[in-house]
C-alpha cells in the first residue's frame, strides 16, 4: 500500500513537472489566466470606468442572475416568460438567491465566479487531455509500466492534473480578490475573504469532474488532439443538445445532468443542504469518470 502511494505521488509530481515544460501545459496555464482575467475585467469595467452607477449595476445584475438561475434550475419555457415571472415576483426563491449573490455577498466576486463556472469546464480538459494519450502516442508508456502499475500511473496523472488545476484556480482567484480589496475597495475584507474562500471551494469542487473527463478521454483515444476535441466537445455538446432538444421533448432537458452543468450553480446556493448535494453530485461525477478511465486503461492494448 505504501509503495503504491509513493508511486502515485511520484507520477503526480512528474505530471506537474512535465505540464510546466510541455506546450499543452503552458497553453493551458496561459489560456486559463488570460481568460480568467478577461472575465474579471469584463465585470470590473462598467463600474471602474464609470459607465454605470453602482446601485443601477446591482439591480441589473440581480435581474440577470435571477433569470440565469431560473433557466438553469427550471429548464423549461423561454427567457421572456421567465423575466416576466421574475418581475412579477412569482419566482421568489430565484429572486432571493440572486439577491443573496449580489446584495448579501460581494457582487463583483459573485459575478466573476459565476462566469468562471461557465468557462472552466471548457478550459480544464486542456490540462488533462494528454495525461495518458501523450505517452501512448509516443509509445513511451511501455517503458513506464514494467516499473509501476496501471492504476498507480492513472491515479498519479489524474492527481497531478487536478493539483495543477487547483493551484491555477487558487492563484487566479487570489489575484482577483486582491484587486477587489485593494484597487476597487467596494467591499470590506471581512466580506471578501469569507466569500472568496467559499467561492474558491466551489470552483475546486467543480474542477474535479471536468479534469476526470479529460483523463477519461485521454484513456479512450490514443491521439492527444482527438482526446482534446472529445473532452471539450462533450463539455460543449451536452448543454447545447439538452437546451435545444427540450423544446421538442421536455425530458431531453435532463441530458444536462450527464455533466455538472445542471447543478454546478447550486454550489453557490444560500441553502447549506443544496450546496452539500451539489458537492456530492460533483464528487460522484468525478468518481464515475475516474472509474471508467480506470476500466478502460486497465484493458487497453498498449
N, C-alpha and C positions, 0 to 999 in steps of 0.2 A: 504493500500500500504506500509506504514512504517512498519507495523507488519510483512508483508510478506518478506520485505527486511531484516529485523532483523533475521527472521528465516533462510533465505538463507545464510546470513553471519555466523550465528551460526552453520549451517550444514557444511559450508565450513571450518570453524575453527576446528570443531570436526573431519572432514575428514582428514585434515592435521595432526592433533594430533594423530589420530589412525594410519595413514600411518607411522609415525615415530616410532610407537611401534609394528606394526604388521610385520610378516615375509615377506609378499609380498611387503610391502612398503620399508622395509630395503633392500630387494633383488633388487628392482627397483633402489634405490639410489646407492647401491654399484655397480651393473652391469653398470649403466649409467656412473658413474665416471670412473670405470676401463676401460670400452671400449672406452670412450672418450679420456682418457689419453693414451691408447694404440694406438689409431689412430693418436694422436698428436705425439707420439714418432715415429710412422711409417713415418710421414712426416719429422720430425726433423733429424732422424738418418743418412740419406745419407750425409747431409751437416755437421752435428755436428761431425760425426766420420771421416769425410774427404774422404768418398768413392767416391765422385764426386765433380767436381768444380761447383761453384755457377751458372756461366753462362750456363754451359752444362745442369745443372739441370733445369734452367729456360726454355731452349729450349725444352727439353724433356717433361717438364710439360705442356708447351703451346701446343705441339702436342697432348699429351694425353687428355687434357681438351677439345681441339678443336674437337677431334674425339668423345669424350663422348657427347659433346653438339650437334654435328651433328646427332648422333644416337638418342639422346633424342628428338631433335626438328623435324627432318625429318621423323624418324621412318620408314625407308624403305631401302632396299639394304643390303649389307654386309659390315663389318668393313674394309676389304681390299680395297673395292671400295671407301669408304669414305676417307681413309687415302691417297689414290692416288689423289682424288679430292682436299683434303686439301693441299697436297704438290704442286699441280698444280695451286693453287690459285683460284680454282673455287668457293669454299665456303668462300668468303671473309668476309661475316658477322660473320660466326662462328670463323674465324681466328681472327678477330678484337675483338670479345667477349673474346676469350681465352687470347689474349694479354692484354686486359683490366684487367682480373683477375690476371695475372701472372706478367706483366710488370708495369702496371699503379698502381696497388694496392699491398700491402704486399703479396708476393707469398705464403709463408707457411700458413698464416692465411686463404687465399682463398682456398688452398688445403684442410686444416683441416675442414673448414666449409662445403665444398662440400662432404667430406667423412661423416661428421656428418649428412648431409641431406639425405644420403643413409641409415644410421644406425638407426637414431632416430625413423623413422616410425615403426621399429620393436621393439624398446625399450619402447616407450611411452605407448602402451597398458598395459605394466606391472604395470603401476601406476594407471590405471583406471578400469581394468577388474573386480575388486571386489567392485566397488563403490556401486552397488545395490545388486548384486548376493550374496555377503557375508552375508548381513543381511537377504536376502530371504532364503538362505540355512539354517541358524540357527534360522529362524522364529522370530528373534528379531525385524524385521521391523514392526510387528503387534503392538509392544509397542510404536513405534515412530509415526505412522500415526494418532492416536487419538489426538496428540498434534500439528500436523502440516499438511500441505497439500502435496500431492504427487509432485506437481510442485515445491514447495519450497525445498523439500527433494532432488529431482533430480538435480535442478539447483545448490543447495548448494554443493552436492557431486561433480558435474562437475567442479564448480569453485575451490573447494578445490584441486582436482586432477590437474587442469590447473595451479593454482598458485604454487603448489609444483613442477610441471614440469618446470615452468618458473624460479623459484629460482634455481633449479638444473642446468638448462642450463646456466643461468647467471653466477653462481659460476664457472662452468666448463670453460666457455669462458674467464672469467676474469683471471683465473689461467693460461690459455694458453697465453693470451696476455701479462701478466706479465712476463712469461718465455721468450717470444719472445723479449720483450723490454729490459729485464734486463740481461738475460743469453746470448742469441744469438746476440742481438743487430744488426740484419741485416737491420732493418728499424727504422726510427725515430718515436718518439712518435706522432709527427704531422701527420704521415701517419697511424700509428697503431690505434690510438684512434678513428678517424672518421670512418675508415673502420671496426673497431671492433664493433662500435655502429650499423653500417649498417648491419653487419653480424648477430649480436645479434637480431636485429629486424626481420630479415628474418627467423631465427630459431624459434623465439617466435611465429611468424605468422604461420609457418609450423606446429607447435606443436598442434594448436587448432583442426584441423580436425582429427588428429590421437588420441588425447585424447577423443574427442567426439565419435570416432569409438569404443574405448574401453568401454565407458559408454553405448553406444547403444547395444553392445554385452552383457554387464552386465545386461541390462534390458530384453534381449531376452532369455538368458539361466539362469537357476536357479542355476546351479553348477558353482562356480568361475573358476575352471580349464577348463571347457568346454568353458566358455566365453573367457578365455585367449587364448586357442587354436584357437577359431573362429576369434578373432581380429587379432592375429598375422598371422594366416593362410590367412586371406583376404589380409592383407598387403603384404604378400609374393606371393600369388597366382595371384593377379591381374596383376602385371608386367610380371610374368612368362608366363601366358596364353596369354597376349597381344603380347609379343615379339615372342613367339613361333607360335601362331596362324596366325600372319600376313603373314607368309611365304605361308600359304595355301590360305588366302584371306586377302588382304591388309586392308580393312575396319575394320577387327577384331583388328587391332592395336589401334583403338580408345578406346578399353576397358581400356586402360591405364588411361584414363581420369575419370574413375569411382572413382579414388582416386587422390590425388595431384601429383602422380608420373609423369604425363605428362607435368606438367608446374612448378613444385616446383623449378627447376633450374633457372627459369626466375626471381625469387626473387633477384638474383644477377646480373641481366642484366644491362648493361650500359645505356639502354634506360628507362627513367622515366615512360613513358606510359606503357611499357611492365611490369615493376615492379608493377605499380598500378593495372593492370588487373590481374596479378598473385596473388596479395594480395586479391583482391575481390573474385577470384575463391576459394582461401583457406578459406576465411571467409564464403563464400557461402556453401562450402562443410561442414564446421563445423556446420553451422546453420541447414543444411538439416539433418545431423546425429543427432543433438540435438532435432530437431522436431520429427524425427522418434522415438527417445528414449522416448520422452515425450508422444507420442501417444501410444506406446507400454506399458509404465509404468502406464499410466492412466487407461488402460483397463485390466491390468494384474490381475489375481486372486492370491492374496497373502494370 
